[in-house]
Amino acid sequence: MEANITSYASAIYAHARRGDAASAEGWLKRMVAAGIDPDAATYNVLIFSHSAKGNAFGAEVWLAEMRSRGLEISVCTYTTVINVCAKSGDMSAAERWFQQMLEENVQPTVATFGAMMDTCAKAGDMVRAEQWHDRMIQHGIAPNAHTCGAMVNACAKARSPHSAEAAERWLDFSENAGVLNDVVVYSSVIDACAKAGDAERAMRIFRRMQAKGLKPHILAYTALARPFAYRGDWIKVESIAQEMIASGIERNEYFVYAQLVSYSASQPRQGHSAEQCFRSAIAEGIPVNDHIVSALARSVGRPRCAELMKELCGGREVPARPRPAQGRKLGGRA
């Protein structure tokens, strides 16, 4: 069977989906060598192949070749390039391409603005993300689940004292705008609350999500447990674990770590509970990483932790204590 543009494009797309830009480009060279001229859609896929690693330079090279071949540079192409910039949080490159798009009288879509907000979120720039959201509204473009999710994500990554409040505000905005939010959006709000240490707000958003008929996944439960864990509220963390398991969701290494942190942060420390938690995690086949071992050591003490490593993990060493950061007072809890 003679190969045509569709068969080559399919091969390029298959590699692009895996983020294998080199193989995708190899298929393009074979396509050209066969005397088949790639179209704009093929180049868009090649540009997309660089998104996994945020390789804006590679994406720009293919956009330049599109231009040299006289192919149409559509809003889809520009949005794809901006999405590549979003992966690396390269705000200056994203804004440069957005401006060039306008100069060529190509009108942005909601996906284009969403990509700009994603770039801001990756950079942790909540204020700039809000500016792009306002600009989208000024263009007469209504928000959707993606743009609202990008705004919540920007709040979660901003690490501002007001990030939790801002994330909830954007959740309110999206619901009032009639946007159908999914578990990912609610989980991002919970994550913002967790990073701000706002356990009560996190729980409120979690219950709000459940009231919408959405089933939380392991990421949501873990984000919910974290702020309670860091304040040493192991009873609350255990109740979250029980609710999660009752809903049919198994623990993973991230949740186990949060559980162990809760035991180490409590007063007094809950060494016996930490050991039980660790033993059950081993029995469940949960991977034991250095974070888990370090949290266990803080809960039961390094000597007992070493004994457990010998008994359950083939004598694996307990990770060394991290050195205090310069200027940090000694004696603070890990």
N, C-alpha and C positions, 0 to 999 in steps of 0.2 A: 504494500500500500504506500502510495506516495505521500510524504509529509506535506502538510500545508500550514498556514499561519495559525490555525486553531490548535493543531497538535503541538507545535513549538510553544505557543502561548501557554498551553496546559502544563507543559514540562517546566517552563519558567515559573509559573504560578505555584506549582507544587514545591519547588525549592524556596521560593520567596516566603511562603507560609511558614517554613521552618527557620526563616531568618538566614538561610544559606545564600548570601548574596553572590559569592564566588561561583557557585554552581549555576545560579540563575543567569549570571552574566556569560558563563560558558555556553549555555544553551542559546543565548542571543547571538553569540559569534557563529555558532553552527547554523543558526537560522539565516543570518546574513550571507554566510558562505554558500548556502543552498540557493541563494538568489531570491530570498523572500524578504521583502521590506517590512520591518516591524511597524506597527501602528501606534497611535498614542496610548491605547489601552495597555499594550505590551510594555511601554516605557513606564507607565504608571505602576505596573507591577514590579518592575525593576527598582523603582524609587522606593516602593513599599518594602522591598527586601532588605533595605538598610535600616528599617525602623527598629528591629529587634535590638541592635547595638547602638542606636542613636547616631549613626554615621551620617551627619548632615553633609559632609563633603562629598561622600559617595553619591548621595541623592542629588546634589547639585550638579555633579558631573553628567548624570543622565538627563537632567532637565536641560542642560546646555546642549547636549547632543540632539534632544528633541527639537530644540529651537533651530539648530543648524540644518536639520532635515526639513524644516518648514512645517512641522506638525503643530497642530493647535495646542496651546497651553491653556487648558481649561481650569475651572475652579476645582475640579477633582484633582488635577495635578498639583496645583498650589497647596491644596489642603493636605495632600499626601506628604509633600515636602515639609510643611509645618508640623505634621504629626511626627516626622522623623526628628525635627528639632525638639519636640515635646519630650521625646524619650530621654534626651540628655539635659533638658531644662535650659536650652540655649535661647534665652529670650531675645537677644539682639538679632540672631539669625532669623527667628520666627517673625519678628516685627519687620525686619527688612523685606522678607518675602511677602508678607501681607501688604506692605506699602507698594511693592512692585506690582502686585496683583491689581491693586486699585489704579495704579498709573496706566495699566494696560486695559482699563475699563472692564475688568473681570469682577463680577459682583460676588462677595462672600456669601456663604450659606450658613445655616446653623451649625453644620459640621465644621466649617472653617473657624468660626468663633469658639466652638468647643475645643478645637485643637489649640487655639491660643490660650484658653483657660487651662488646658492640660499642661501647657508649657509653664505657665505661672505656678501651677500646683507642684510640678516637679521641682521648680526652683524655690518652693516654699514662700512665694510672694502673694499673700492673701489680698493685699491692697490692689496690686496690679491686676489680679484676677477679677476683682470687683469692677475695676475700670473697664476691662474688656467686656464684662457682662453688661454694663451700662451702655457701652458702645453698640453692642448687639441690639439692645432694646431700641436705641436711637435709629438703627437701620430698619426698624419695623419687623424684626425677627423675634418670634416668640421662643421662650426657653423650652427645652425638652429634658428628658431624664438624664441625658448625657451631660448637658451644660450644668444642670443643677448638681449632678454628681461631681462634676469637676470643681464646682465652687466649694462643695463640702470637703472634697479632697484637699483643696488649697488651704482650707482652714485647719484640717487635721495635720498638715505638714508644716504649717507656719510656726508652730511652737510659741504662739503668742499667749499671754495671760488671758486674752479674750477669745481664744480660738474655739473653745467649747461653746460659748455663748453664740459666737458668730455661726458656727456650724448648725446649731439648732435653729437659728434665725433663717438660714438658707433652707433648711428642711421645712419650716413653716411657710416660707415663700413658695417653695415648689408645690406644696400641697394646696395652698390657696390659689395657685395658678392652674390647678387641675392636672398637674403632672403625676403620672403613675410611677411612684418610686418603687424600686425593688430592694431586696435584702442588702445588696451591695451599698446602696446609698445610706440606708439606716446604719449599717455596720461602720461606714466611714464616719458618721456622726458619733457613734459610740467610741470609735477609735480616737477621735478628737477629744472627747471627754476624758478618755483614759490617759492620754498624753498630758492633759491639763490637771490630772488628779481629781477630777470632778466625778466621784463615784455615784453620787445621788442623781446627777443629771444623766449619767450613762444608763442607770437602771430605769429612769423615766423613759428615755428614748427606746430602750429595749422593750419595755412593756407596750409602748406605743406601736412599735413594729409588730408585736404579736397581736395587738388589737386590730391591726389592719389585715390579719389573716396570713401574715408572712411567717414562714418557718425559719428561725435563725439557723445559721450554719456554725461550724466550729470556730471560724474567725470571729464571729459576733460574740460567741460565748467567751472566747479567750480575751477579747478586748474588754468585755464587761467585767471579767474577773480581775484584770490587771490593777485598776485603781484600788480595789478592796485589798488585793494582795500586798501592795506596797504600804498600805497603812496597817498591815498585820491583822486584818479581819479574816482570819482563817475559817471562822464559822460561816461567814457569808460565802467565801470561795467554795467551801465544801457544799453548801446548799446549791450554788450555781452548778457545780459538778453533778450533783444528784439530779437536778432538773434536766441537765443536758443529756445524761445517760438515759433517763426515763423517756426522753423524746427520741431515743434511738441513735444518738450521736456519740461516737466513741472519743475518748481523750486522745490528744496527740502530744508531741514533745513540748509544744508551746504552752499548752494548758497545764501540763505537769510542772513545767518550770514556774508558771504563775502560782500554782498550788504550793510548791516548795518555798517560793519567796514569801508567801503568806505565813508559813510556819516560822521562817527565819526572822521575819520582821515583827512578830508578835512579842508581847511582854507578859509572861516569860516565853521563851522560844519553845516550840512544840516539837521536840526532837523525836518523840515516839511516833507521833502522827506523820512526821516527815519520812521516817524510816518505812512506815507502812505504805505510804504513798509511793515511795521509790520501789519497794518490793513489788507492789501491784503493777507498777508501770513496766518493770522487767517481765513480769508474768504475762502482760498484755502484748509484749513484743514491741513496745514503744522505744524508738532509738534513744540512746543515752548520749547526749552531747556534753561538752564542757560546761555549758551554762547550767544544765541540770545538776551536774556533779558539784559545781561551785555552790549552787543554792543549797544542795544537800549538806555540804560541808559547813555552811553557815548555820544550818539548823541543828545538826547533830554533833558538830565539832569535827575537826580534821582527823583526829585519831580514829573515831568511830567510822567516819566516812571511808578512811583507808581500809578498815576491816570489811566494810560492805563491798568495796571495790574488789577486794581479794576474794570474798565469798561469791559475789554475783557477776563480776565483770572481768574475771580472769586476771586480777591483780593490776588492773589499770591504775595509773597514777592519778592522784588528785591534782587538779590544776593549781599552779602557784598562785598565791594571793596577788592581785593586781597592785602595783605600786601606787601610792597616793599621788594624785596630780599635784604639781608644784603650786604651793600656796594653800593647799587643802589641809585642814586641821586633821592631825592624827587622832585616832580613837573613834572617828565617826563610823556609823554602821555601813556595811557594804550594801 
